[in-house]
Amino acid sequence: MMVINKWLSHLIFTKKSISSLITFRIIFGSMMFASTLRFILNGWVHDLYIKPKFFFTYYGFDWIKPLEGDYMYLIFGLLLLISLLITFGLFYRISIVSYFLIFTYVELIDKTNYLNHYYFISLVSFILIFLPLHRSFSLDCFFGICKEKKYVKSWPINIIKLQIGIVYFFAGIAKLNYNWLVEAQPLINWLKHQSDFPIIGYLLKENATAYLFSWFGALFDLSIFFILVNNRLRIYGYILVVIFHVMTSIMFPIGVFPLLMICSTLVFFSENFHSKIIFFISKLTIKLKNKPSEEVYSLNKFGKPLIKTLFISFFILQLFLPFRYLLYPGKLFWTEQGYRFSWRVMLIEKLGYAQFYVHESLKDRGKFIENNNYLTPQQEKMMATQPDMILQYAHFLSDTFKDSTIYSRKGEKIEFGPNPKVTADVKVSLFNKGSRSFTDKEVNLTKQKRGFKNKNWIIPYEN
């Protein structure tokens, strides 16, 4: 017990230079500015938040809607401005709270756009609300908004490291499955399309290469956190981080996630390393006038128990979420119940085709729905393989045709009534192993409630 208490005391209360927090603030703010600007310039604001007629909201967050018309550009303009304020440490507390709220708001608008690194950014920005990243080398210190500090206790630095470690470790655990290790799926399919890759392209066509990459990927994710926290192995671990993420970014379209992880893991390096970075940057910018206080930054007596309870709850929740899939029957990659927010990165190859029918009230005849009348191609693609999105879309169609009347080509009057029945015939292919029925096409999906309960209208996957 004494050994454990000594270890915890070292991780929480050891006096540390604030420099690593400062460089993390600069890196985080700069990357958020660059990625937001990239998002705008690529036209994704229009394509993802203005063009769609319907949005797949998260359960319990149906009240979150995008701003009408071009006002969504205002939201992204605010993200640009706030990310700069974070980078330079001006009005830091207000800025980081605003960034967390606005960024998370954008991500909650449509689950079609879910990506692991967006989830990671929301988590990190939430953590940074409670850390003193503005207490040195910031405009807040320069203008006297807060007192500059030279030292902090070790827990703010280790909180960031822990969050990064969770991402890697659970990504590794997620790879410990039959498809990834025994069948090398989906890499065995994906790598064959990379035969034009420089130097090693011819090797990527071989099944053995896919197995090598699969096993290396699992071992990398499971071990890299422990390598990075080791002083002697850290530099070698970081070289692996760079090689791993550069390779994945070249081979696969996974956005800024590789660069985000390459830059974020710099927080594991020594105080001296970060001090040199700040000194270099200071030569190119305005030098701060105030002499840093030798006192260690610490929370007040009211903040300590609150922050302690908050972070314990925060990380317990993160430890639970990746394993919640065990509460559901069936094959995880087939049902995807409990799949999101679990750091399952590039583990699945799944394609689907969904046909929906809205039934009239008298003869129960079904009207075939052209999905492209309501959904963008990306929305339709994602919806066709994910049960919660299929169900939400079915409810939307029922509401759309509620109490409506149409006429057939023969002039026959067709009425849909106050609660039109909606059925779906969905075919899905998993790991390119052939299409099979995904949903019970006889089930009236409007009678199925949205929520976290098992969706028993999904047809089980049988090998």
C-alpha positions, 0 to 999 in steps of 0.5 A: 500500500505504501508503494502505491501511495508513493507512486500516486503521489509522484504522479499527482503532486511532483513539482514540474515545469509548466513548459510541457503544458504551454507547448501543448496549448500552442500545438492544440490551438494551432492544429485546431486552427489549421484543421478548421480552415481546411474544413472550410476550404474543402467545402465541407461546411456546405456539404455536411451542415448546409446541404443535407435536408435531414440530420441523424442526431444522437439519441437524447440530443434531437434538440441540437440543430444546425443554424439555418443557411450560411450561418453555419459558416459563422460557427466555423469562423468562431472556431477559427478565432477561438483556436487562435486565442487558445494558441496565444493564450488570450482570454484562455478560460473563456476561449477553451470553454467556448471551443469545447461547447461549439466544437461538440455542438457541431459534432452532435449535429449529425452522427454521419460525420462521427470520427474518432479524432473528433471525439478525441478533440472534444475530450481533450478540449474538455480536459483543458478547461481545468488545466492552467495552460495559460499560466506562462508564455501567454497574452493573459500573462502579458496583459496581467489577466493572470499571474505567470507561474513557472511550475505546476504539480504533475497531475495536469500533465499526466491527465493529458498523457492518460487521455492519449494513452487511453486512445492507443491502448483501447485501440489495441484492445479493439484489434484483439479480435478474430477478424483482425488477427486471424483473417487480417481483415480488413487490411488484406482487402485494403492493402491490395489497392495500394500496389502503387505505393512507393518502394513497397507497393509490390509487397502490399499485394501479398497476404503475408504483408497484411498479417504483418501490418495487422499484428504490428498495429495491435502490438503498437497500440497496446505498447506505445503508451508504456514505451513513451512514458519510459525515459530511455525508450521514449525517443524510439517510441516517438520514431515509431509513432511518426512512422506508423502515423505517416504510413497510415496517413499516406495509405488511407484517407483518415484526415488529420488524425495521424498528425494530431497524434504525432503532435500530441505525443510530444507531451511525453518528452522532458521539461528541457525539451519543451523549454527549448521549444518555448525559448525558440518561439519566444525569439520569434514573438513578443517576450513576456515582461513579467518574471514567473513566480517560483510558486507552484500553481495549485487549485484552491481548497474548493476546486480540489475535491470538485476536480478530483471527482470530475476527473475520476468520473470522466475516466471511469466513463471512458473505461466503460464505454469501449466494453458496453458492446458486451451488453448486446448479443450478436456480432459487434461488427455486424450490429455495431451496437456499442461500436462508437466512442470505443476507439475502434479505428479502421477495423471494419469494411462494411457496405450496405444497401437499404430500401424503405417502404411507407405503407398505406393504411388500408391495403398495406401496400408499400410505397418505395422511397427514393433515399436520395430525395432526403439523404446525401450520398454519404448519409445514405452510405452510413445509414445503410449499415448502422441500425440506429440510423436505419431506425431514425430514418424510418421514424423520419419517413413515417413523420414525413408521410403522416396524414398525407395523400397521394394518387397512383398512376391509375388515379387511385387515392392512397392515404397513409393515415396518422402513423404510417407503417415503415419497413426496410429491406437492408442488405449488408456485406461485411469484409467483402464476404457477400451480401446478406439480409440485415433487417427483418423486412416484415417489422414495422420500424415505426413501432420500434422505439429509439434508444439503447435497448437491443434491436432484435429486428437485426437478423443475426450474422451466421458464419 
